Amino acid sequence: MRRLAFLFENAPFLAAGVLLTFMSSFGQTFFISVFAGEIRVAFDLSHGEWGGIYMIGTGASAIVMVWAGGLTDRFRVRTLGPIVLVGLATAALAMALNRVAWLLPVVIFSLRFFGQGMTSHIAVVAMARWFVRARGRALSIATLGFALGEALLPILFVALMTVVAWRNLWIAAAVICLMGVPVLAWLLGKERTPAAFAETDSSTGMSGRHWTRGQALGNPLFWLMFPAILGPSAFNTAFFFHQVHFAEIKGWAHVDLVAMFPLYTLMAVVAMVSSGWLLDRLGTARLMPFYQVPFAIGFLCFAFATGPLMMFLGFVFLALSTGANATLPNAFWAEFYGTAHIGAIKAMAAAAMVLGSAIGPGLTGVLIDLGFGLERQYVAIAGYFLTTTAIMAFGISRAARSLPPAVG
């Protein structure tokens, strides 16, 4: 009953989070990569050239996120959200209308900044600030929009591409983004302001204080966490970015690979909800150090897969870490550094994630062109995640000693 009461009492705020995370799909790699083959053909690009363009545009968006992410500490979601959605719609329209290769980095920058960057950043910062005792549950519910987008949009748009020109589908994406503006305004008609809410129900971080962004950057824990924040974005992005090529080297039809995405999303949702539930009971300190181990196992499965069973297992393990990654890191910053400046601090983490999503496709694309195949790369990526697990365990175990007592 308490769970139902929580949902009903907070339905508008949670729904706004779901809406924003879903809309971010149009700037996420899993959506953009659906059109990778058509974009490469239209602009006559190699894997490395397309990956390089993607890296430039995404990297630039990471730099801008460092500044723009802090706006969530100053403005309400009701103000920022519609502006960002209009920006995302404009970027989608630009992808539909653009005919010259030199503008592609600008288009990718816009999609990544407004989509993966700001839309998702606004949603998770709002959940971390608005909810303290139920932060894990709020994040797990709000981030269901990511899962919904991953489950529906790739397979839907791959199917539509058989009957609709790919540029027209980007126009449809722009229209959907614009439709979200009035819905968001309606949901947040009585939105809680960050300042007012922080006064009544905020939480402190290590040493019982609210850390500023400068103080967080001077803290060793932030930099020990940096490889772990970078990795999922870099290599999960790379996997979906090269999905067409991966299907080719495995001898699969692209649509057969995409057909496994709903399974992946279902498992990610289970992991997302479970991690949110566990987070409210155990805290991030106990959960964070180990959540990337399934990433390592998943990439090993993809590297050595010869049939559907091993591919199935790869998606299951990938989903377990992906689901936890939607809740645990977002709660980590609030729990360890406090909520007063969570927008600015989370902006640095968001920039790191966006930077990772720039590095991943660019690096793997160049390596493909150099003859270092995806299967060999995936073995190396598994080793990366095992290394980040060890680093996280060391850093968090030391920092957790200075956390204040659990709330509630």
matplotlib code that plots the C-alpha trace (Angstrom):
import matplotlib.pyplot as plt

x = [0.0, 2.8, 4.3, 0.9, 0.5, 4.0, 3.1, -0.2, 1.1, 4.0, 2.5, 3.0, 6.6, 7.5, 5.6, 7.5, 10.7, 9.5, 8.5, 11.9, 14.0, 11.8, 12.3, 16.0, 15.9, 16.0, 19.5, 20.7, 23.0, 20.6, 18.3, 20.8, 22.7, 19.5, 20.2, 24.0, 23.9, 21.7, 23.8, 27.1, 25.7, 24.1, 27.3, 29.8, 31.5, 33.6, 33.1, 36.0, 34.8, 31.3, 32.7, 35.0, 32.1, 30.1, 33.0, 33.5, 29.8, 29.4, 32.7, 31.6, 28.3, 30.2, 32.2, 29.0, 27.3, 29.8, 28.3, 24.7, 24.2, 24.5, 21.4, 19.3, 20.5, 19.0, 15.9, 12.9, 12.2, 9.1, 11.3, 14.2, 12.3, 10.3, 13.3, 15.4, 12.6, 12.3, 16.0, 15.9, 13.1, 15.1, 18.1, 16.0, 14.6, 18.2, 19.1, 16.2, 17.0, 20.8, 22.5, 26.1, 28.7, 30.5, 27.3, 26.9, 29.1, 26.8, 23.7, 25.2, 26.3, 22.7, 21.1, 23.6, 23.5, 19.7, 18.9, 21.5, 22.8, 20.3, 17.0, 18.2, 20.2, 17.2, 15.2, 17.7, 18.7, 15.1, 14.5, 17.7, 16.7, 12.9, 13.2, 15.5, 14.2, 12.7, 15.4, 16.1, 12.5, 12.0, 15.1, 14.1, 10.6, 11.7, 14.4, 11.8, 11.6, 15.0, 13.9, 10.7, 12.6, 15.1, 12.4, 10.1, 11.9, 14.7, 12.5, 9.7, 11.9, 13.8, 10.5, 9.3, 12.4, 11.2, 8.3, 9.2, 12.3, 14.7, 14.8, 11.0, 11.3, 13.5, 10.7, 8.4, 10.9, 10.8, 7.0, 7.0, 9.4, 7.2, 4.2, 6.0, 6.2, 2.5, 2.4, 5.4, 4.0, 0.7, 2.5, 4.5, 1.8, 2.6, 6.2, 8.3, 11.1, 14.7, 15.3, 12.2, 12.5, 16.1, 15.3, 12.9, 14.1, 17.7, 20.5, 24.1, 27.0, 30.4, 31.4, 27.9, 28.0, 26.9, 29.9, 30.3, 31.5, 35.0, 35.3, 34.1, 36.6, 39.3, 38.2, 40.1, 36.9, 35.5, 38.6, 38.6, 35.0, 35.8, 36.8, 33.6, 31.4, 33.1, 33.1, 29.4, 28.6, 31.7, 31.3, 27.5, 27.3, 29.9, 28.0, 24.8, 26.5, 28.1, 25.1, 24.7, 28.4, 28.2, 25.2, 27.2, 30.3, 28.1, 26.2, 22.9, 20.2, 20.1, 16.4, 17.2, 19.6, 17.2, 14.5, 16.5, 16.4, 13.0, 14.4, 17.4, 15.1, 12.9, 15.9, 17.2, 13.9, 14.0, 17.6, 16.6, 13.6, 15.5, 18.5, 16.3, 14.6, 17.9, 19.4, 16.8, 17.6, 21.4, 22.7, 25.0, 28.2, 27.3, 26.0, 28.2, 31.5, 30.2, 27.5, 29.8, 30.8, 27.9, 29.1, 32.4, 30.6, 28.2, 31.0, 32.8, 29.6, 29.3, 32.9, 32.6, 29.0, 28.4, 24.6, 21.4, 22.0, 25.3, 23.9, 20.9, 23.2, 25.2, 22.1, 21.0, 24.3, 24.5, 21.0, 21.8, 24.5, 22.6, 19.6, 21.7, 23.6, 20.4, 19.9, 23.0, 25.4, 22.7, 22.0, 25.7, 26.5, 23.6, 24.5, 28.2, 28.2, 24.8, 22.0, 22.5, 24.8, 23.8, 23.0, 26.5, 28.3, 26.1, 26.8, 30.5, 29.4, 27.1, 29.9, 32.1, 29.3, 28.8, 32.6, 32.6, 29.8, 32.0, 35.2, 33.5, 32.2, 35.2, 37.8, 36.1, 35.4, 39.0, 40.1, 37.7, 39.3, 42.7, 41.7, 41.2, 37.8, 34.9, 35.1, 38.7, 37.8, 35.0, 37.5, 39.6, 36.4, 35.6, 39.0, 38.3, 35.2, 36.9, 39.6, 37.0, 35.3, 38.5, 39.1, 35.5, 35.7, 38.9, 37.6, 34.1, 35.2, 37.4, 35.0, 32.0, 33.5, 32.7, 29.0, 26.4, 23.9, 21.2, 18.0, 14.8]
y = [0.0, 2.4, 1.9, 2.6, 5.7, 6.9, 6.5, 8.3, 11.1, 11.8, 10.8, 14.1, 14.4, 10.8, 11.0, 14.1, 12.2, 9.3, 11.7, 13.5, 10.3, 8.8, 12.0, 11.8, 8.7, 10.8, 12.0, 8.6, 6.4, 3.4, 5.5, 7.4, 4.2, 2.7, 5.1, 4.5, 2.6, 5.2, 8.1, 6.5, 5.9, 9.3, 11.1, 8.4, 7.8, 4.9, 3.4, 5.5, 8.7, 8.3, 7.4, 10.4, 12.8, 11.3, 11.7, 15.4, 16.3, 14.3, 15.6, 19.2, 18.5, 17.1, 20.4, 22.5, 20.2, 21.3, 24.8, 24.0, 21.2, 23.7, 25.5, 22.9, 24.4, 27.8, 27.1, 24.8, 21.8, 23.5, 26.3, 24.3, 21.2, 22.8, 24.8, 21.6, 19.7, 22.4, 22.3, 18.5, 18.8, 21.4, 19.0, 16.1, 18.4, 19.4, 15.7, 15.3, 18.4, 18.4, 17.4, 18.3, 16.2, 19.2, 20.0, 16.5, 17.3, 20.3, 18.1, 15.4, 17.9, 19.2, 15.8, 14.7, 17.9, 18.3, 14.6, 12.4, 15.5, 18.0, 16.1, 13.1, 15.4, 17.5, 14.3, 12.6, 15.8, 16.5, 13.0, 13.2, 16.6, 16.1, 12.8, 11.9, 8.9, 7.4, 8.5, 5.0, 4.3, 7.7, 7.3, 3.7, 4.8, 8.0, 6.2, 3.8, 6.2, 5.2, 1.5, 2.4, 4.2, 1.4, -1.2, 0.5, 3.0, 0.9, -1.9, 0.5, 2.7, -0.2, -1.6, 1.8, 2.3, -0.4, 1.8, 5.3, 7.4, 7.7, 11.5, 11.6, 9.5, 12.2, 14.7, 12.4, 12.4, 16.2, 16.3, 13.8, 16.1, 19.1, 17.2, 16.6, 20.3, 20.9, 17.5, 18.5, 21.9, 20.2, 17.7, 20.3, 22.9, 22.9, 22.0, 22.1, 24.7, 23.5, 26.2, 25.7, 22.0, 22.0, 24.0, 21.4, 18.0, 18.1, 15.7, 16.2, 14.2, 13.1, 14.8, 16.0, 18.9, 19.9, 19.9, 22.5, 21.4, 22.8, 20.8, 17.7, 18.0, 18.4, 15.2, 12.0, 9.9, 11.9, 10.9, 7.3, 7.1, 8.8, 5.6, 3.8, 6.7, 6.9, 3.2, 2.3, 5.3, 4.6, 0.9, 0.5, 3.3, 1.7, -1.6, -0.1, 2.3, -0.6, -2.8, -3.0, -4.0, -6.4, -8.2, -8.5, -10.1, -12.5, -13.4, -12.1, -9.9, -6.6, -7.0, -10.3, -8.6, -5.7, -8.3, -9.1, -5.5, -5.9, -8.8, -6.6, -3.8, -6.1, -7.3, -3.8, -2.7, -5.5, -4.5, -0.8, -1.3, -3.9, -1.6, 1.3, -0.8, -2.1, 1.4, 2.8, 0.0, -0.5, 2.7, 3.2, 2.5, -1.2, -1.6, 0.6, -1.2, -4.4, -3.4, -3.3, -7.0, -8.1, -5.7, -7.6, -10.9, -9.6, -8.3, -11.7, -13.4, -11.1, -11.7, -15.4, -15.8, -18.2, -18.6, -17.1, -18.6, -16.9, -13.7, -14.0, -14.3, -11.3, -9.2, -10.4, -9.5, -6.2, -5.4, -6.1, -3.5, -1.1, -1.1, -0.5, 2.2, 4.2, 4.5, 3.9, 6.5, 9.2, 8.5, 8.2, 11.9, 13.0, 10.5, 11.3, 15.0, 16.3, 17.9, 21.6, 21.7, 18.4, 19.9, 21.3, 18.2, 15.9, 18.0, 17.0, 13.3, 13.9, 15.5, 12.5, 10.2, 12.2, 12.3, 8.5, 8.2, 10.3, 8.2, 4.8, 5.0, 7.0, 4.7, 1.5, 2.8, 3.6, 0.3, -1.5, 0.5, -0.6, -4.3, -4.7, -6.4, -5.9, -9.3, -8.7, -5.3, -6.7, -8.9, -5.8, -4.0, -6.8, -6.3, -2.6, -3.2, -5.6, -2.9, -0.2, -2.6, -2.9, 0.9, 1.6, -0.9, 0.8, 4.4, 3.9, 1.7, 4.5, 7.4, 5.7, 6.0, 9.7, 9.4, 10.7, 8.2, 7.0, 9.0, 7.5]
z = [0.0, 0.8, -2.7, -4.3, -2.1, -3.2, -6.8, -6.6, -4.4, -6.8, -10.1, -11.9, -10.9, -11.7, -15.0, -16.0, -15.3, -17.5, -20.3, -20.3, -20.2, -23.1, -25.2, -24.7, -26.9, -30.0, -29.0, -27.7, -29.7, -29.7, -31.8, -34.0, -34.8, -36.4, -39.2, -39.4, -42.6, -44.4, -43.1, -44.2, -47.7, -48.0, -47.1, -48.4, -45.1, -43.8, -40.3, -39.1, -40.7, -39.3, -35.9, -36.0, -36.9, -34.0, -31.7, -32.6, -32.2, -29.0, -27.5, -28.1, -26.4, -23.3, -23.1, -23.2, -20.6, -18.0, -18.1, -19.1, -16.6, -13.7, -14.9, -13.1, -9.8, -10.9, -13.0, -12.5, -14.8, -15.9, -17.4, -18.7, -19.9, -22.8, -24.0, -24.2, -26.0, -28.6, -29.1, -29.5, -32.1, -34.0, -34.0, -35.3, -38.1, -39.0, -39.4, -41.8, -43.9, -43.9, -47.2, -46.6, -44.7, -43.0, -41.1, -39.6, -36.6, -35.8, -36.1, -34.0, -31.4, -31.2, -30.9, -28.3, -26.2, -26.1, -26.1, -24.3, -22.4, -21.1, -21.4, -19.4, -17.0, -16.1, -15.3, -13.1, -11.2, -10.5, -9.1, -6.9, -5.6, -5.2, -3.4, -0.5, 1.4, -1.8, -4.1, -5.5, -6.2, -7.9, -10.1, -11.0, -12.1, -13.9, -15.9, -17.2, -20.1, -21.2, -21.2, -23.0, -25.7, -26.1, -26.3, -28.8, -31.0, -32.6, -33.8, -34.7, -36.8, -38.4, -39.5, -40.7, -42.8, -45.1, -46.2, -45.2, -46.2, -43.3, -43.5, -43.0, -39.9, -38.4, -39.1, -37.2, -34.3, -34.3, -34.1, -31.2, -29.3, -29.8, -28.6, -25.3, -24.5, -23.5, -21.7, -19.6, -18.8, -17.7, -15.5, -13.7, -13.3, -9.6, -9.7, -6.5, -6.9, -6.2, -3.7, -1.7, -1.7, -0.7, 2.4, 3.7, 2.5, 1.4, 2.2, 3.0, 1.7, 3.1, 6.3, 6.8, 4.3, 0.8, -1.6, -4.3, -7.7, -7.1, -3.9, -5.6, -8.3, -5.6, -3.9, -4.9, -5.0, -8.0, -10.1, -8.9, -10.1, -13.5, -15.4, -14.1, -15.2, -18.6, -19.4, -19.6, -21.8, -24.0, -24.6, -24.4, -26.9, -29.1, -29.1, -30.3, -32.6, -34.5, -34.3, -38.1, -38.5, -35.6, -37.2, -40.4, -38.9, -36.9, -40.1, -38.8, -40.4, -38.7, -37.9, -36.1, -33.8, -33.2, -32.3, -29.2, -28.0, -26.2, -24.2, -23.3, -22.3, -20.2, -18.3, -17.9, -16.4, -13.9, -12.9, -12.8, -10.5, -8.4, -8.0, -7.0, -4.4, -3.0, -3.1, -0.7, 1.7, 1.4, -0.1, -3.0, -1.1, -0.9, -4.5, -6.7, -6.5, -8.2, -10.7, -13.7, -13.4, -15.7, -18.3, -18.5, -18.8, -21.4, -23.7, -23.4, -24.5, -27.5, -28.4, -28.5, -29.5, -32.4, -32.1, -30.5, -27.0, -26.4, -27.9, -25.5, -22.5, -23.7, -23.8, -20.3, -18.6, -20.5, -19.4, -15.7, -15.6, -17.9, -15.6, -12.5, -14.3, -14.7, -10.9, -8.9, -10.3, -10.3, -6.6, -5.8, -6.4, -4.1, -1.4, -1.3, -2.2, -1.0, -3.0, -2.7, -5.8, -7.3, -10.7, -11.1, -9.8, -11.8, -14.9, -14.6, -14.4, -17.3, -19.3, -18.5, -19.8, -22.9, -23.4, -23.1, -25.7, -28.0, -27.4, -27.7, -31.3, -32.5, -31.0, -32.0, -35.5, -36.1, -34.7, -37.1, -40.0, -38.8, -38.8, -35.1, -35.2, -32.8, -31.3, -30.2, -29.0, -26.8, -24.9, -24.1, -23.0, -20.6, -19.1, -18.7, -16.7, -14.4, -13.7, -13.0, -10.6, -8.6, -8.6, -7.5, -4.6, -3.3, -3.6, -2.2, 0.7, 1.9, 1.3, 2.8, 6.3, 6.2, 5.1, 7.5, 9.1, 6.7, 6.5, 7.8]

ax = plt.figure().add_subplot(projection="3d")
ax.plot(x, y, z, "-o")
ax.set_aspect("equal")
plt.show()
